């Protein structure tokens, strides 16, 4: 899945950000609105239903992989027109669905709660390494033709769907959430942690696009690539330490 995501990143760099900084601002704003919207769809509507169905999360991983492969192939013909954005929206809804499903599945494949942090860290490290390995050649294909990177991306998602057959079939939550658990999720500590993370993510997002326009205009994409690589390396070091 991480390697398949790299294909979309290669295409978006080529289609959304390749123009001059001033011309790209509107596209970037639209892209940001599209990327935020899936959270409002996935969390309250899809998650609770999948949690109560045996094998629901495994099925979600497989379906999102195949559906993303199909959308990638459709996207090839629309990388330079306005239809790219609704297609990207669809891909991102599926991406967030996979992300939530993956988080729900991890507790089913560890022996106890003490292994949970280690398992999530290993997943983050593996995704970061494989995504970094894949993004180079996929971006190279994108330079030859913007949509060309989407073909191996679709193939990677098909491979991911077959691999997901080995995931556990148990239901993540056989019963609905109890009132006490729901109340705990709304406690001050949880809300404080969520607020802190929101501020961190907002800061990272602002700095990312600040660097995008500043370096794109004054230094070029090579320096921007180095900055992004440094951020990815920091995340992987954090996963190693965790």
ROFI-150088 format. One line per field, with one value per residue: x, y, z of N, C-alpha, C in turn; residue number from 1. Coordinates in steps of 0.02 Angstrom, whole numbers. Each point is the difference from the previous one (the first is absolute). Layout:
<recs>
nu	[X,...]
nv	[Y,...]
nw	[Z,...]
cau	[X,...]
cav	[Y,...]
caw	[Z,...]
cu	[X,...]
cv	[Y,...]
cw	[Z,...]
seq	[NUM,...]
</recs>
This chain:
<recs>
nu	[42,54,21,-62,2,61,-38,-48,47,26,-62,-15,61,-13,-61,3,63,-5,-57,-1,36,-4,14,44,-5,-37,43,49,-35,-16,64,14,-48,24,61,-32,-37,45,33,-37,22,65,19,-50,10,65,40,-52,-25,58,4,-66,27,-8,64,-37,47,7,-66,0,52,-31,-59,29,36,-51,-40,54,10,-66,-2,55,-28,-55,40,26,-63,5,65,-24,-54,-56,-10,63,-30,-57,43,38,-58,-21,60,-8,-64,20,44,-45,-42,50,17,-65,-11,56,-17,-59,36,42,-49,-27,56,-11,48,22,-25,47,-24,-53,36,31,-60,-30,52,-3,-66,9,47,-36,-55,37,30,-54,-33,55,3,-67,5,63,-4,-49,38,50,-45,-15,67,-1,-48,-36,-41,63,12,-59,32,65,-26,-37,55,31,-53,3,67,-14,-48,44,48,-52,0,61,-34,-5,-45,29,-57,12,-66,-9,7,-55,25,24,-49,27,7,-62,-18,36,-26,-46,44,17,27,-52,-44,37,6,-65,-11,43,-27,-59,26,25,-54,-33,45,-1,-66,-2,46,-37,-57,21,29,-59,-34,32,10,-64,-11,37,-14,-62,-23,64,3,-57,26,55,-39,-35,59,21,-60,5,64,-22,-51,44,40,-55,-17,63,0,-59]
nv	[-60,0,-52,-23,22,-27,-42,6,-6,-47,-22,7,-21,-45,-9,-6,-22,-26,33,64,23,57,-33,-28,62,16,-34,29,57,-11,-16,53,35,-27,13,55,6,-46,39,47,-34,-14,46,45,-6,-9,32,27,6,18,36,2,4,-66,13,46,3,-67,-6,46,-32,-57,22,32,-55,-42,34,5,-64,-10,38,-33,-56,19,12,-53,-4,16,-15,23,-29,34,-53,22,56,-12,-18,53,34,-35,10,64,-4,-34,48,46,-30,-7,63,16,-36,25,60,-17,-19,50,22,-21,29,32,-23,61,42,-34,-44,35,35,-57,-31,51,1,-66,5,50,-38,-56,34,31,-57,-39,48,7,-66,-1,54,-24,-67,4,42,-43,-48,34,6,-65,-17,53,-29,-4,38,15,-21,9,62,-6,-21,50,36,-26,7,61,0,-32,43,43,-51,14,57,12,-48,4,8,63,12,-56,41,37,60,-16,21,-44,-43,14,-2,-56,-14,26,-36,38,-55,-35,45,1,-66,-4,47,-32,-59,30,29,-59,-33,49,-3,-67,2,49,-29,-56,33,25,-57,-28,54,2,-64,-11,58,-12,-64,-15,-50,6,64,8,-38,37,54,-24,-16,60,24,-35,21,60,-10,-23,51,39,-32,8,61,10]
nw	[0,40,-33,6,64,-6,-35,46,47,-40,-7,64,12,-47,30,66,10,-61,4,-20,51,-33,-56,42,25,-52,-39,34,-1,-65,-11,39,-30,-56,22,21,-54,-23,44,-28,-54,8,44,-11,-65,-16,44,35,-61,-26,56,-12,-61,9,4,33,46,0,-2,48,27,-12,21,51,6,-11,41,39,-13,6,55,16,-24,33,52,-31,-17,65,-9,-57,25,5,-40,-3,17,-33,-48,11,1,-52,-28,20,-20,-53,-9,20,-41,-44,9,3,-55,-25,24,-26,-52,12,42,-57,-20,58,41,10,46,35,-44,21,44,17,-1,30,41,4,6,43,29,-3,17,47,16,-3,33,40,4,8,40,6,-12,46,35,-10,11,56,0,-17,41,16,-43,-24,52,-26,-54,16,13,-55,-30,33,-15,-61,1,23,-46,-40,18,-5,-42,20,-5,66,13,60,33,-18,-7,35,52,0,-9,60,41,43,-51,-20,65,5,-59,40,35,52,25,-22,21,56,0,-14,46,41,-18,9,55,19,-17,31,49,0,-4,46,39,-11,1,57,17,-15,20,59,11,-17,32,56,12,-15,-36,-19,18,-33,-49,9,0,-51,-30,21,-19,-57,-4,19,-42,-45,15,0,-56,-20,25,-29]
cau	[-42,44,31,-53,-11,54,-18,-43,42,38,-46,-22,56,5,-59,-25,51,53,-4,33,-30,-61,-53,-16,-30,-70,-1,20,-55,-51,26,-4,-70,-16,35,-30,-69,-12,-4,-70,-40,22,-3,-65,-47,23,36,-38,-31,51,26,-45,-8,59,39,-18,59,38,-37,10,67,0,-42,33,57,-25,-32,52,30,-46,2,64,-3,-43,34,52,-27,-24,50,9,-64,-32,-25,50,-14,-47,32,44,-43,-19,59,16,-49,22,63,-16,-35,53,40,-40,-5,65,7,-45,23,63,-8,-18,58,52,-16,-24,1,69,29,-37,43,53,-29,-15,63,27,-40,19,67,-3,-34,45,56,-24,-24,58,30,-43,-15,51,-17,-66,6,34,-51,-44,32,-8,-71,-26,-43,32,13,-61,-6,27,-36,-60,23,18,-61,-27,41,-19,-64,12,36,-45,-39,30,-18,-49,-71,-41,-31,39,-43,-61,-58,5,38,-38,-4,60,56,-12,14,72,29,-13,29,45,66,-4,-10,62,47,-23,14,72,16,-27,46,61,-15,-11,66,36,-32,17,71,10,-19,44,61,-16,-1,63,54,-18,12,67,53,-15,-29,51,4,-63,4,44,-37,-50,37,20,-59,-14,52,-16,-56,25,41,-47,-27,53,7,-60]
cav	[60,59,8,24,70,39,14,59,57,18,33,64,46,18,33,54,46,11,67,51,4,40,-36,-62,11,-22,-73,-26,11,-49,-65,-4,-11,-68,-47,3,-24,-71,-14,9,-55,-66,-14,-14,-38,-65,-36,-41,-56,-49,-29,-51,-55,-44,9,63,42,-33,13,71,8,-29,41,64,-12,-10,62,49,-21,21,73,18,-11,53,64,9,41,64,32,71,37,11,-63,-28,14,-49,-66,2,-3,-71,-37,18,-31,-69,0,9,-60,-50,20,-15,-73,-26,14,-44,-69,-12,-34,-70,-40,2,-44,39,72,25,-5,41,55,-29,-21,60,30,-41,14,66,-4,-37,42,55,-25,-23,59,37,-39,1,66,20,-22,22,70,-2,-15,59,51,-20,15,9,-55,-65,-28,-30,-70,-44,12,-43,-69,-9,-6,-67,-44,11,-32,-71,-9,12,-60,-32,37,-36,8,17,66,44,15,-40,36,73,33,12,71,18,7,61,56,2,28,72,27,58,-22,-17,62,38,-33,12,71,7,-29,43,56,-26,-14,64,31,-37,15,69,3,-39,40,59,-23,-16,60,37,-36,-8,63,27,-50,-57,-59,-43,18,-21,-73,-13,17,-53,-59,9,-12,-72,-32,13,-44,-69,-4,-3,-68,-44,11,-26]
caw	[0,3,-66,-46,15,-29,-69,1,17,-60,-47,26,-8,-70,-28,43,24,-49,-28,40,68,2,-35,35,65,-2,-2,65,46,-16,21,72,18,-19,44,67,-1,16,71,21,-28,22,72,31,-41,-22,52,47,-33,-16,62,27,-48,-2,-62,-32,-12,-52,-62,-18,-28,-67,-44,-13,-45,-69,-23,-15,-63,-54,-5,-30,-72,-28,9,-51,-55,25,43,-18,-2,64,27,45,71,29,2,59,59,9,22,69,44,5,38,71,22,11,58,60,5,21,72,37,-7,35,65,-9,-21,52,55,57,-12,1,-67,-47,-22,-41,-64,-39,-20,-55,-60,-24,-28,-63,-49,-19,-40,-65,-36,-24,-55,-59,-27,-49,-68,-21,-20,-65,-51,-5,-42,-70,-13,68,20,-8,67,28,-21,53,62,0,9,71,39,-12,41,70,12,9,63,56,15,59,60,41,-17,58,5,43,58,-11,29,-5,53,61,20,39,-47,-39,43,9,-61,1,61,-9,-23,-72,-37,2,-46,-69,-15,-10,-65,-52,-8,-33,-71,-34,-8,-52,-64,-21,-18,-62,-59,-1,-33,-70,-41,6,-34,-71,-36,7,0,-43,30,31,71,30,10,58,61,11,20,70,41,0,39,70,20,5,61,56,2,24,72,33]
cu	[44,33,-51,-15,53,-14,-44,40,39,-44,-20,56,4,-58,-23,53,51,-2,35,-34,-65,-58,-23,-40,-73,-7,17,-56,-56,22,-5,-72,-21,31,-30,-68,-9,-6,-72,-44,16,-15,-70,-44,22,28,-41,-32,50,26,-42,-10,62,36,-12,60,45,-32,10,68,2,-40,33,59,-23,-31,51,36,-42,2,66,-3,-46,36,51,-24,-18,50,8,-66,-33,-28,50,-21,-54,28,48,-40,-20,57,14,-51,20,64,-12,-37,50,39,-36,-5,65,10,-44,24,61,-9,-18,60,58,-24,-27,9,70,32,-31,42,53,-27,-16,63,32,-38,18,68,0,-33,45,56,-24,-28,57,34,-41,-6,51,-16,-69,0,36,-48,-46,30,-5,-71,-35,-41,33,13,-61,-8,32,-33,-62,20,19,-62,-33,39,-17,-65,9,36,-46,-43,26,-17,-54,-72,-42,-30,40,-39,-67,-62,8,38,-44,4,63,60,-7,17,76,34,-10,30,50,68,0,-8,63,51,-20,14,74,22,-25,47,65,-12,-10,67,40,-30,18,72,14,-16,38,65,-13,5,65,55,-14,16,72,56,-13,-22,51,5,-64,0,44,-37,-52,34,22,-58,-17,51,-13,-56,25,45,-44,-30,51,7,-61,0]
cv	[63,13,25,73,45,18,62,63,24,37,69,52,24,41,60,53,19,70,50,6,39,-37,-62,11,-23,-75,-30,8,-51,-70,-9,-13,-72,-49,-1,-34,-74,-16,5,-57,-66,-13,-15,-49,-72,-42,-45,-61,-55,-36,-58,-60,-45,5,66,43,-30,12,72,11,-26,43,67,-8,-7,64,53,-18,23,76,24,-6,52,66,14,47,70,37,74,39,0,-64,-34,8,-45,-70,-4,-3,-73,-41,14,-26,-73,-6,6,-62,-55,17,-16,-76,-31,11,-46,-73,-15,-34,-75,-44,5,-42,38,74,28,-1,50,58,-25,-18,61,34,-38,12,68,-1,-37,42,56,-23,-21,57,40,-36,7,68,22,-21,23,73,5,-16,60,55,-18,15,0,-59,-68,-34,-36,-73,-48,11,-44,-73,-15,-8,-69,-51,7,-35,-75,-14,6,-61,-35,37,-36,18,22,70,42,17,-34,36,75,30,14,74,22,11,63,62,9,31,76,34,56,-21,-17,63,43,-29,12,73,12,-27,44,60,-21,-10,65,35,-34,15,70,3,-37,43,66,-18,-14,62,38,-34,-9,63,22,-51,-59,-61,-45,14,-17,-75,-18,15,-54,-64,5,-12,-74,-38,10,-46,-72,-8,-4,-70,-50,7,-28,-77]
cw	[0,-67,-51,12,-32,-73,-4,16,-61,-50,25,-4,-72,-26,41,14,-54,-29,45,68,1,-33,38,64,2,-1,68,51,-12,21,75,23,-14,50,71,1,18,74,24,-25,34,73,26,-39,-13,57,45,-32,-15,62,24,-47,2,-67,-34,-18,-54,-68,-22,-31,-72,-49,-16,-47,-73,-27,-17,-64,-59,-10,-30,-76,-34,1,-55,-56,22,44,-14,-3,69,31,46,73,29,3,60,64,14,26,74,50,11,41,74,27,14,64,65,10,24,75,42,-1,42,68,-7,-16,49,60,61,-15,-2,-69,-49,-27,-47,-69,-44,-25,-58,-65,-30,-33,-67,-55,-24,-46,-70,-42,-30,-58,-64,-32,-52,-71,-24,-21,-67,-56,-10,-41,-73,-24,67,23,0,67,28,-20,50,67,5,10,72,44,-10,41,74,16,10,66,60,17,63,65,40,-18,60,-6,49,63,-11,24,-10,59,59,19,37,-45,-42,41,10,-61,-4,62,-16,-28,-75,-42,-1,-48,-73,-21,-13,-68,-57,-13,-34,-74,-39,-12,-56,-69,-26,-24,-65,-61,-3,-35,-74,-44,3,-39,-74,-39,1,-8,-46,39,34,75,36,14,59,66,16,23,73,47,5,42,75,25,9,61,62,7,26,76,38,2]
seq	[1,2,3,4,5,6,7,8,9,10,11,12,13,14,15,16,17,18,19,20,21,22,23,24,25,26,27,28,29,30,31,32,33,34,35,36,37,38,39,40,41,42,43,44,45,46,47,48,49,50,51,52,53,54,55,56,57,58,59,60,61,62,63,64,65,66,67,68,69,70,71,72,73,74,75,76,77,78,79,80,81,82,83,84,85,86,87,88,89,90,91,92,93,94,95,96,97,98,99,100,101,102,103,104,105,106,107,108,109,110,111,112,113,114,115,116,117,118,119,120,121,122,123,124,125,126,127,128,129,130,131,132,133,134,135,136,137,138,139,140,141,142,143,144,145,146,147,148,149,150,151,152,153,154,155,156,157,158,159,160,161,162,163,164,165,166,167,168,169,170,171,172,173,174,175,176,177,178,179,180,181,182,183,184,185,186,187,188,189,190,191,192,193,194,195,196,197,198,199,200,201,202,203,204,205,206,207,208,209,210,211,212,213,214,215,216,217,218,219,220,221,222,223,224,225,226,227,228,229,230,231,232,233,234,235,236,237,238,239,240,241,242]
</recs>
